Amino acid sequence: MNARLILVIAACLVVGLMLGQFSTGHQIVVPQPAIGRYHMSVAGPNGTVNVCNTSTGECWIYQGDMQWRSLGSPALQAKAAK
């Protein structure tokens, strides 16, 4: 083989490797699930249930006494106290 043919093949390989990285270097984007409006947590030995509305910031608590109690909006109360 002459030097010119080797140089052309080497140049093609380099260009192919450079272009190949652009097409194979893309990351797959996995869509994240939407965050719900209401968040609930259960804690404690008596099964205390906390529910918060992420849209308004209002929270409710249920402690097993068969009644839901509103805690209002703790975020707004903290801002008002400052």
Secondary structure, DSSP 8 states (H G I E B T S, - for coil): --HHHHHHHHHHHHHHHHHHHHHH------------SEEEEEETTTTEEEEEETTT--EEEE-SSS-EEEEE-HHHHHHHH-
